[in-house]
Amino acid sequence: MQDRLLLVDDDTNLLKLLSIRLEAEGFAVETVESAELALQCLRNTPADLVITDLRMEGASGLELFEQIRHFYPGLPVIIMSAQGTIPEAVTATQKGVFEFLTKPVDKTLLLTTIRAALQQSGGVQKEIFEDWREHIVTRSPAMAHILNQVKQIATSDVSVLITGDSGTGKELLARAVHEADEQREGPLVAVNCGALPEQLLESELFGHTKGAFTGAINEHIGLFRAAAGGTLFLDEIGDIPLPLQVKLLRALQERRIRPIGSTESLPVDVRIISATNRDLEHDMRDGLFREDLFYRLNVVNFHLPSLAERVEDIPPLANHFLRSTGAHKSGNVTSFAPTAMEVMISAPWPGNVRQLENVVQRTAALSTTPVIPEALVREALTVEDHYLPSLSQAREQFEHDYLVKVLRLTEGSVANAALLAQRNRTDFYKLLKRHNINPEPFKNNP
């Protein structure tokens, strides 16, 4: 798809000359002679980049930029001027204009600037995706290939295994697979297999009968039945204990489950999508993961590339995350400085998309100027690179999540939750108080 450029200048001869040159370079070019016509054109035909003269009849190029920044955040603007001064150039770039060029503009410099602006903006105005993939922001050919395959297999009921490093967007892709299947009317239900002890995970998946074990005061239908007619997403599937792997394999083979404490098997109609950042083939060789379960889950495999392998996605993702911040919505922050974006493009991103989102949120919150500067991005990246939660912090997070799960299973009964957690009631109350957890909201909410 061609990149669309909008040229704005009251010099018709220059417009014609630039249009010919840029069309010869493969761009789709639209020309208008005023800022007012430019805004009208943008309302009717989205563009990927605006190139405007500074001084024109009516509104100036800077005034046009202010309107674009308000109505089309993320759309890059290049300003040209024959009478440009250094203060004007500084003002323009401080406000978020991508580049300020002096006429007559060198052809090579103009092309280089255009391509840099398009690369850093990510073409946010160009692509409008189908509903099922609208939450996945990408310009990467590798990701486009995966999404095309998702569309191909969406209406089948084959199991899907999504692999990739932590933070690459495995749950987002699982949601895309689910939403691309318009024939399925049931919900997408997710569970993190690594966050629960074996007994709790088995109960979460298959359900249990009333009185099946200490603390089971009511029947629990389980996630297989909760996802009926839809999709069950098993995140961190590589962390599931071996004994439970056997029961999961049987459920997938027979399409039936047996709740804990029941003698009856129940039919289930769900699509299984699983995800892991582990090397399951290596785990199979070490006896940590069943080979038969692996092949049952891995009918279709989607391996998500790391963010460092899809650098073309960094600008659109950064702009997407920026637009969702409170600082952007309130108008305090509008964009990243070009040099700040260059730093992000060249960063290694060991935490992938999740780390990028954290950096954007941090810099947006701390920026004292509308355009986020390079220094703030470098500082945020340094903090991210050196951040590792302490063992006590990690333990606190796990303990909090465990208490929530136990209360959910026992419908807020502290006595039964304490029995299930193998703690006396007094100690259990102390744990709840320390984590500021109120059991009341869990009552009557299986």
C-alpha positions as CSV (number, residue, x, y, z in Angstrom):
1,M,0.0,0.0,0.0
2,Q,1.4,3.4,-1.0
3,D,2.1,6.0,1.7
4,R,-0.2,9.0,1.3
5,L,1.3,12.5,1.4
6,L,-0.7,15.7,1.7
7,L,1.2,18.8,0.3
8,V,0.0,22.2,1.4
9,D,1.3,25.4,-0.2
10,D,-0.2,28.5,-1.9
11,D,2.5,28.3,-4.5
12,T,0.8,26.2,-7.2
13,N,4.0,25.8,-9.3
14,L,5.9,24.4,-6.3
15,L,3.0,22.1,-5.5
16,K,3.1,20.7,-9.1
17,L,6.9,20.2,-9.0
18,L,6.9,18.5,-5.6
19,S,4.0,16.3,-6.6
20,I,5.7,15.1,-9.7
21,R,8.9,14.3,-7.8
22,L,7.2,12.5,-5.0
23,E,4.9,10.5,-7.2
24,A,8.0,9.3,-9.1
25,E,9.3,8.0,-5.8
26,G,6.2,5.8,-5.3
27,F,4.1,8.0,-3.0
28,A,0.4,8.8,-3.4
29,V,0.2,12.6,-3.4
30,E,-2.7,15.0,-2.7
31,T,-2.2,18.8,-3.0
32,V,-4.1,21.7,-1.6
33,E,-3.5,25.5,-1.5
34,S,-4.5,26.4,2.0
35,A,-4.6,25.1,5.6
36,E,-8.4,25.2,5.5
37,L,-8.5,23.0,2.4
38,A,-6.0,20.7,4.1
39,L,-8.2,20.1,7.1
40,Q,-11.2,19.4,4.7
41,C,-9.1,17.0,2.8
42,L,-8.0,15.1,5.9
43,R,-11.6,14.7,7.0
44,N,-12.4,13.0,3.7
45,T,-9.1,11.1,3.0
46,P,-6.7,10.1,5.7
47,A,-3.0,10.8,5.1
48,D,0.3,9.4,6.5
49,L,2.2,12.7,6.4
50,V,1.5,16.4,5.9
51,I,4.1,18.7,4.3
52,T,3.1,22.3,4.6
53,D,4.5,25.8,3.9
54,L,4.9,28.0,6.9
55,R,3.5,31.3,5.6
56,M,0.3,31.1,3.5
57,E,-2.8,33.1,2.9
58,G,-5.2,32.5,5.8
59,A,-4.0,30.1,8.5
60,S,-0.2,29.5,8.7
61,G,1.6,26.2,8.6
62,L,2.0,26.3,12.4
63,E,-1.7,26.9,12.9
64,L,-2.5,24.0,10.6
65,F,-0.1,21.8,12.7
66,E,-2.0,22.8,15.9
67,Q,-5.3,21.7,14.3
68,I,-3.7,18.4,13.1
69,R,-2.2,17.7,16.5
70,H,-5.7,18.1,18.0
71,F,-7.8,16.2,15.5
72,Y,-5.2,13.7,14.2
73,P,-2.7,13.0,17.0
74,G,0.3,11.0,15.7
75,L,0.1,12.3,12.2
76,P,3.5,13.7,11.4
77,V,4.0,17.2,9.9
78,I,6.9,18.7,8.0
79,I,7.0,22.5,7.7
80,M,8.9,24.3,4.9
81,S,9.7,28.0,4.7
82,A,11.6,30.4,2.4
83,Q,11.9,32.9,5.2
84,G,12.4,30.5,8.1
85,T,14.4,31.7,11.1
86,I,16.1,29.7,13.8
87,P,13.6,30.7,16.5
88,E,10.7,29.6,14.3
89,A,12.4,26.3,13.7
90,V,13.0,25.8,17.4
91,T,9.4,26.7,18.2
92,A,8.1,24.3,15.6
93,T,10.1,21.3,16.7
94,Q,9.4,22.0,20.4
95,K,5.7,21.8,19.6
96,G,6.1,18.5,17.9
97,V,6.6,19.3,14.2
98,F,8.7,16.5,12.8
99,E,11.1,18.7,10.9
100,F,11.5,22.3,9.7
101,L,13.1,22.6,6.2
102,T,14.3,25.7,4.5
103,K,13.3,26.4,0.8
104,P,14.5,25.6,-1.7
105,V,14.5,22.1,-0.2
106,D,17.2,19.7,-1.3
107,K,15.5,16.7,-3.0
108,T,17.6,14.1,-1.2
109,L,17.1,15.8,2.2
110,L,13.3,15.9,1.6
111,L,13.1,12.3,0.7
112,T,15.2,11.3,3.7
113,T,13.0,13.4,6.0
114,I,9.8,12.0,4.6
115,R,10.9,8.4,5.0
116,A,12.1,9.0,8.6
117,A,8.8,10.7,9.5
118,L,6.8,7.8,8.0
119,Q,9.0,5.2,9.8
120,Q,8.6,7.0,13.2
121,S,4.9,7.7,12.9
122,G,4.1,4.1,12.0
123,G,1.5,5.2,9.5
124,V,-1.1,5.6,12.2
125,Q,-3.7,7.1,9.8
126,K,-3.4,4.5,7.1
127,E,-4.6,1.1,8.1
128,I,-8.1,0.3,9.4
129,F,-8.3,-3.3,10.4
130,E,-11.3,-5.6,10.7
131,D,-12.8,-5.7,14.2
132,W,-11.2,-8.9,15.3
133,R,-7.7,-7.5,14.8
134,E,-8.2,-3.9,15.7
135,H,-6.5,-4.3,19.1
136,I,-3.2,-5.5,17.5
137,V,-1.1,-2.5,16.4
138,T,1.4,-3.6,13.8
139,R,3.1,-2.8,10.5
140,S,5.4,-5.8,10.6
141,P,5.3,-8.2,7.7
142,A,6.0,-11.1,10.1
143,M,2.9,-10.1,12.2
144,A,0.9,-9.6,9.0
145,H,1.7,-13.1,8.0
146,I,0.6,-14.5,11.4
147,L,-2.7,-12.5,11.3
148,N,-3.4,-13.8,7.8
149,Q,-3.0,-17.3,9.1
150,V,-5.3,-16.5,12.0
151,K,-8.0,-15.6,9.6
152,Q,-7.5,-18.8,7.7
153,I,-7.9,-21.1,10.7
154,A,-10.4,-19.0,12.6
155,T,-13.5,-21.0,11.8
156,S,-12.0,-24.4,12.4
157,D,-11.8,-25.9,15.9
158,V,-8.1,-26.8,15.8
159,S,-6.1,-26.2,19.0
160,V,-3.6,-23.3,18.8
161,L,-0.3,-23.0,20.6
162,I,1.2,-19.5,20.8
163,T,4.8,-19.2,21.7
164,G,7.2,-16.3,22.2
165,D,9.0,-14.3,24.8
166,S,7.2,-12.7,27.7
167,G,5.6,-9.5,26.8
168,T,5.2,-10.1,23.0
169,G,1.4,-10.1,23.1
170,K,0.4,-13.8,23.3
171,E,-2.9,-13.1,25.0
172,L,-3.8,-10.4,22.5
173,L,-3.2,-12.9,19.7
174,A,-5.4,-15.4,21.5
175,R,-8.2,-12.9,21.6
176,A,-7.7,-12.2,17.9
177,V,-8.1,-15.9,17.1
178,H,-11.2,-16.1,19.2
179,E,-12.8,-12.9,17.8
180,A,-12.0,-13.9,14.2
181,D,-14.3,-16.9,14.6
182,E,-17.7,-15.4,14.0
183,Q,-19.4,-18.8,14.3
184,R,-18.5,-19.2,18.0
185,E,-20.9,-17.4,20.4
186,G,-19.4,-18.4,23.7
187,P,-16.9,-16.2,25.6
188,L,-13.1,-16.2,25.8
189,V,-12.1,-17.4,29.2
190,A,-8.4,-17.2,30.3
191,V,-6.5,-18.8,33.1
192,N,-2.8,-18.5,34.1
193,C,-1.7,-22.1,34.7
194,G,1.4,-21.0,36.5
195,A,-0.3,-18.9,39.1
196,L,-2.2,-21.6,40.9
197,P,-1.3,-24.7,42.9
198,E,-2.2,-28.0,41.3
199,Q,-5.5,-28.7,43.3
200,L,-6.8,-25.1,42.8
201,L,-5.9,-25.2,39.1
202,E,-7.7,-28.6,38.6
203,S,-10.8,-27.1,40.3
204,E,-10.6,-24.0,38.2
205,L,-10.4,-26.0,35.0
206,F,-12.8,-28.8,35.6
207,G,-14.9,-27.6,38.5
208,H,-15.9,-29.4,41.6
209,T,-19.0,-30.7,43.4
210,K,-20.3,-29.4,46.7
211,G,-18.3,-31.1,49.5
212,A,-15.6,-32.5,47.1
213,F,-12.9,-31.3,49.4
214,T,-12.5,-29.1,52.5
215,G,-13.8,-25.6,51.7
216,A,-15.9,-26.7,48.7
217,I,-19.2,-25.3,50.1
218,N,-20.9,-25.0,46.7
219,E,-20.6,-26.5,43.3
220,H,-18.1,-24.8,41.0
221,I,-18.7,-25.3,37.2
222,G,-15.0,-24.7,36.2
223,L,-13.6,-22.8,33.2
224,F,-14.2,-25.6,30.7
225,R,-17.9,-25.2,31.2
226,A,-17.7,-21.4,31.7
227,A,-16.2,-21.2,28.2
228,A,-18.9,-23.4,26.6
229,G,-19.3,-22.5,22.9
230,G,-16.3,-20.3,23.0
231,T,-12.5,-20.4,23.8
232,L,-10.5,-21.5,26.8
233,F,-7.1,-19.8,26.9
234,L,-4.5,-21.7,28.9
235,D,-1.7,-19.2,29.5
236,E,1.7,-20.4,30.7
237,I,0.7,-24.0,29.8
238,G,4.3,-25.1,30.3
239,D,3.9,-24.6,34.0
240,I,1.1,-27.1,34.4
241,P,2.0,-30.0,36.8
242,L,2.5,-33.5,35.2
243,P,-0.4,-35.2,37.0
244,L,-2.8,-32.5,35.7
245,Q,-1.3,-32.8,32.2
246,V,-2.8,-36.3,32.1
247,K,-6.2,-35.1,33.0
248,L,-6.1,-32.2,30.6
249,L,-5.0,-34.6,27.8
250,R,-8.0,-36.9,28.5
251,A,-10.3,-33.9,28.5
252,L,-9.0,-32.8,25.1
253,Q,-9.1,-36.3,23.6
254,E,-12.6,-37.1,24.8
255,R,-14.1,-33.6,24.8
256,R,-15.5,-34.5,28.2
257,I,-14.5,-33.4,31.7
258,R,-15.1,-34.9,35.2
259,P,-15.4,-32.3,38.0
260,I,-13.6,-33.1,41.2
261,G,-15.8,-35.2,43.4
262,S,-18.1,-36.3,40.6
263,T,-18.6,-39.7,39.1
264,E,-20.1,-38.3,35.9
265,S,-18.3,-37.0,32.8
266,L,-19.8,-34.0,31.1
267,P,-19.4,-33.0,27.4
268,V,-17.7,-29.7,26.7
269,D,-17.5,-27.7,23.5
270,V,-14.6,-25.3,23.6
271,R,-11.7,-24.3,21.5
272,I,-8.3,-24.6,23.2
273,I,-5.7,-21.9,22.8
274,S,-2.6,-22.2,24.9
275,A,0.5,-20.1,25.3
276,T,4.0,-20.3,26.8
277,N,7.3,-18.6,26.8
278,R,9.1,-21.9,27.6
279,D,10.7,-24.3,25.2
280,L,8.2,-27.2,25.4
281,E,10.3,-29.4,23.2
282,H,13.2,-29.1,25.6
283,D,10.8,-29.7,28.5
284,M,9.6,-32.9,26.7
285,R,13.1,-34.2,26.5
286,D,13.6,-33.5,30.2
287,G,10.4,-35.3,31.1
288,L,8.7,-32.1,32.3
289,F,6.0,-32.0,29.6
290,R,4.1,-34.8,28.0
291,E,4.8,-35.4,24.3
292,D,1.2,-36.5,23.6
293,L,-0.2,-33.4,25.2
294,F,2.2,-31.2,23.3
295,Y,1.0,-32.6,19.9
296,R,-2.6,-32.3,21.0
297,L,-2.1,-28.6,21.8
298,N,0.3,-27.7,19.0
299,V,-2.0,-28.4,16.0
300,V,-1.4,-24.8,14.8
301,N,1.6,-22.9,16.1
302,F,2.0,-19.1,16.1
303,H,5.4,-17.9,17.2
304,L,5.4,-14.2,18.0
305,P,8.6,-12.3,17.2
306,S,10.3,-10.2,19.8
307,L,9.9,-6.4,19.6
308,A,13.6,-6.2,18.6
309,E,12.7,-8.3,15.5
310,R,9.9,-6.0,14.5
311,V,11.3,-2.5,15.1
312,E,8.9,-1.1,12.5
313,D,6.2,-1.7,15.1
314,I,7.8,0.5,17.8
315,P,6.6,3.9,16.5
316,P,2.9,2.9,16.0
317,L,2.9,1.0,19.3
318,A,4.5,3.9,21.2
319,N,2.0,6.4,19.7
320,H,-0.9,4.0,20.5
321,F,0.2,3.7,24.1
322,L,0.8,7.4,24.4
323,R,-2.8,8.2,23.2
324,S,-4.2,6.1,26.0
325,T,-2.3,7.9,28.8
326,G,-4.0,10.5,31.0
327,A,-1.3,13.0,30.1
328,H,-2.2,12.8,26.4
329,K,-5.9,12.9,27.0
330,S,-5.6,16.0,29.1
331,G,-3.4,17.7,26.4
332,N,-0.3,17.9,28.6
333,V,1.7,15.6,26.3
334,T,1.2,15.4,22.6
335,S,4.1,13.4,21.0
336,F,7.6,12.1,21.2
337,A,10.5,14.2,19.9
338,P,12.0,12.6,16.8
339,T,15.3,11.9,18.7
340,A,13.3,10.2,21.5
341,M,11.7,7.9,19.0
342,E,15.1,7.1,17.5
343,V,16.3,6.0,20.9
344,M,13.3,3.7,21.3
345,I,13.8,2.2,17.8
346,S,17.4,1.3,18.6
347,A,16.7,0.0,22.2
348,P,16.9,-3.8,22.8
349,W,13.6,-4.2,24.6
350,P,14.2,-7.4,26.6
351,G,10.7,-6.9,28.1
352,N,9.2,-6.5,24.6
353,V,5.8,-4.7,24.1
354,R,5.0,-4.8,27.8
355,Q,8.2,-2.9,28.6
356,L,7.6,-0.4,25.8
357,E,4.2,0.3,27.2
358,N,5.7,0.9,30.7
359,V,8.3,3.3,29.2
360,V,5.6,5.3,27.4
361,Q,3.5,5.5,30.5
362,R,6.4,6.6,32.6
363,T,7.7,9.2,30.2
364,A,4.2,10.6,29.6
365,A,3.6,11.0,33.4
366,L,7.0,12.7,34.0
367,S,7.3,14.9,31.0
368,T,7.1,18.6,31.7
369,T,6.8,19.6,28.0
370,P,4.2,18.6,25.4
371,V,6.9,16.8,23.4
372,I,8.5,14.0,25.3
373,P,12.3,14.6,25.1
374,E,15.1,12.1,24.3
375,A,16.6,12.4,27.8
376,L,13.4,11.3,29.5
377,V,13.2,8.2,27.3
378,R,16.8,7.3,27.9
379,E,16.3,7.6,31.7
380,A,13.2,5.4,31.6
381,L,15.0,2.8,29.6
382,T,17.8,2.8,32.1
383,V,15.4,2.3,35.0
384,E,13.6,-0.5,33.1
385,D,16.9,-2.3,32.2
386,H,17.9,-2.4,35.9
387,Y,14.6,-3.1,37.4
388,L,14.1,-6.5,38.9
389,P,11.6,-7.1,41.7
390,S,13.1,-8.4,44.9
391,L,12.3,-11.9,46.1
392,S,10.0,-10.4,48.8
393,Q,8.2,-8.3,46.3
394,A,7.6,-11.3,44.0
395,R,6.5,-13.4,47.0
396,E,4.1,-10.6,48.1
397,Q,2.5,-10.5,44.6
398,F,2.1,-14.3,44.5
399,E,0.6,-14.4,48.0
400,H,-2.0,-11.7,47.1
401,D,-3.0,-13.5,43.9
402,Y,-3.2,-16.8,45.8
403,L,-5.5,-15.3,48.5
404,V,-7.8,-13.9,45.9
405,K,-8.1,-17.3,44.2
406,V,-8.9,-19.1,47.4
407,L,-11.6,-16.6,48.4
408,R,-13.1,-16.9,45.0
409,L,-13.2,-20.7,45.2
410,T,-14.8,-20.6,48.7
411,E,-17.2,-17.7,47.8
412,G,-15.7,-15.4,50.5
413,S,-15.8,-17.9,53.4
414,V,-12.7,-17.1,55.4
415,A,-13.1,-20.3,57.5
416,N,-13.2,-22.6,54.4
417,A,-10.5,-20.5,52.6
418,A,-8.2,-20.9,55.7
419,L,-8.8,-24.7,55.6
420,L,-8.0,-24.9,51.9
421,A,-4.8,-22.8,52.4
422,Q,-3.9,-25.0,55.4
423,R,-3.7,-22.0,57.8
424,N,-5.6,-21.3,61.0
425,R,-8.3,-18.7,60.7
426,T,-6.5,-16.1,62.8
427,D,-3.4,-16.3,60.6
428,F,-5.5,-16.2,57.5
429,Y,-7.3,-13.0,58.7
430,K,-3.9,-11.4,59.3
431,L,-2.9,-12.3,55.7
432,L,-6.0,-10.7,54.4
433,K,-5.5,-7.6,56.5
434,R,-1.8,-7.3,55.3
435,H,-2.9,-7.4,51.7
436,N,-5.9,-5.2,52.3
437,I,-8.3,-7.8,50.9
438,N,-11.9,-7.7,51.9
439,P,-13.7,-11.1,51.6
440,E,-17.2,-9.6,51.3
441,P,-17.1,-9.0,47.5
442,F,-16.3,-12.7,46.9
443,K,-19.5,-13.9,48.6
444,N,-22.2,-15.2,46.2
445,N,-19.8,-14.8,43.3
446,P,-18.6,-18.3,42.3
